[in-house]
Amino acid sequence: MYFNWRYRNPDPYHVSVSNYERDKMERVMASLGFEKRFGSILEIGCGEGNMTVRLASIADRVLATDISDMAVRRTRQAASLFSNVEAQRLDLLSDEAPGRHDLVVASEVLYYFEKHQLPDVHERMTACVKKGGCVALIHARALADDEQGVELKKFGARTIHEMFIGDPRYSVVHDDIQPAYRMTVLRRVA
Ligand SMILES: C[S@@+](CC[C@H](N)C(=O)[O-])C[C@H]1O[C@@H](n2cnc3c(N)ncnc32)[C@H](O)[C@@H]1O
């Protein structure tokens, strides 16, 4: 499987050593500060758990999921000191929704899907959000669909985030457009 191959060596996306990723993480955590504490957080595509361990401090429970068992194993190790974190394998596109949560986080994940799969992905994520709960999307901006960003082939934050922004079941809580990435937090209102 492609993502297990990607994780054959630790930190394939250089998340733990990049200043850019560190700054992004701080902005993401600050922007989630509008809620004192979340009951339950579902993280989609948790990678090696870099964000999982931060989310653990703002929630009663975190369910970290990834399509790669290698990534899930590393997340379990990274979060081994947190009794409120569980990590499990989940393919967002084919596995059953793992319950409803107060916050669903997808960071740098959704551009791995094909464009025609996005409506299904959107519905699957929405099925995991409690009414009144939130979705946090963090994705690179891509030149393929934005005036600025990186050279992702298909699409980036604009296509992904605007799909949620245009859905009347959500209202935007926070939309932070940085030169290289965008972070959007939405509340499910219906
Ligand atoms: C670029 S990494 C991002 C990791 C982490 N969220 C971050 O922001 O650093 C993308 C992650 O999405 C996961 N992923 C890709 N397709 C997925 C799917 N269909 N279901 C769940 N996770 C998926 C990959 O295994 C990988 O860990």
The ligand as an SDF file (V2000), in Angstrom:
LIG
                    3D

 27 29  0  0  0  0  0  0  0  0999 V2000
    0.7540   14.4110    4.3020 C   0  0  0  0  0  0  0  0  0  0  0  0
    0.2240   13.2630    5.5120 S   0  0  0  0  0  0  0  0  0  0  0  0
   -0.4270   14.3760    6.7430 C   0  0  0  0  0  0  0  0  0  0  0  0
   -0.2070   13.8800    8.1390 C   0  0  0  0  0  0  0  0  0  0  0  0
   -0.6620   14.8230    9.2510 C   0  0  0  0  0  0  0  0  0  0  0  0
   -2.1050   14.9670    9.2630 N   0  0  0  0  0  0  0  0  0  0  0  0
   -0.0040   16.1760    9.1180 C   0  0  0  0  0  0  0  0  0  0  0  0
   -0.6970   17.1890    8.9320 O   0  0  0  0  0  0  0  0  0  0  0  0
    1.2310   16.2400    9.2060 O   0  0  0  0  0  0  0  0  0  0  0  0
   -1.2620   12.5820    4.8050 C   0  0  0  0  0  0  0  0  0  0  0  0
   -1.8230   11.4390    5.6280 C   0  0  0  0  0  0  0  0  0  0  0  0
   -3.1070   11.0680    5.1100 O   0  0  0  0  0  0  0  0  0  0  0  0
   -3.2210    9.6660    5.2130 C   0  0  0  0  0  0  0  0  0  0  0  0
   -4.2780    9.2290    4.2610 N   0  0  0  0  0  0  0  0  0  0  0  0
   -4.2240    9.2310    2.9110 C   0  0  0  0  0  0  0  0  0  0  0  0
   -5.3620    8.7200    2.3790 N   0  0  0  0  0  0  0  0  0  0  0  0
   -6.1720    8.4130    3.4270 C   0  0  0  0  0  0  0  0  0  0  0  0
   -7.4700    7.8370    3.5370 C   0  0  0  0  0  0  0  0  0  0  0  0
   -8.1590    7.4290    2.4420 N   0  0  0  0  0  0  0  0  0  0  0  0
   -8.0030    7.6620    4.7630 N   0  0  0  0  0  0  0  0  0  0  0  0
   -7.3030    8.0300    5.8770 C   0  0  0  0  0  0  0  0  0  0  0  0
   -6.0570    8.5560    5.8490 N   0  0  0  0  0  0  0  0  0  0  0  0
   -5.4930    8.7500    4.6280 C   0  0  0  0  0  0  0  0  0  0  0  0
   -1.8120    9.1730    4.8620 C   0  0  0  0  0  0  0  0  0  0  0  0
   -1.5340    7.8650    5.2740 O   0  0  0  0  0  0  0  0  0  0  0  0
   -0.9460   10.1970    5.5620 C   0  0  0  0  0  0  0  0  0  0  0  0
   -0.6140    9.8020    6.8780 O   0  0  0  0  0  0  0  0  0  0  0  0
  1  2  1  0
  2  3  1  0
  2 10  1  0
  3  4  1  0
  4  5  1  0
  5  6  1  0
  5  7  1  0
  7  8  2  0
  7  9  1  0
 10 11  1  0
 11 12  1  0
 11 26  1  0
 12 13  1  0
 13 14  1  0
 13 24  1  0
 14 15  1  0
 14 23  1  0
 15 16  2  0
 16 17  1  0
 17 18  1  0
 17 23  2  0
 18 19  1  0
 18 20  2  0
 20 21  1  0
 21 22  2  0
 22 23  1  0
 24 25  1  0
 24 26  1  0
 26 27  1  0
M  CHG  2   2   1   9  -1
M  END
$$$$
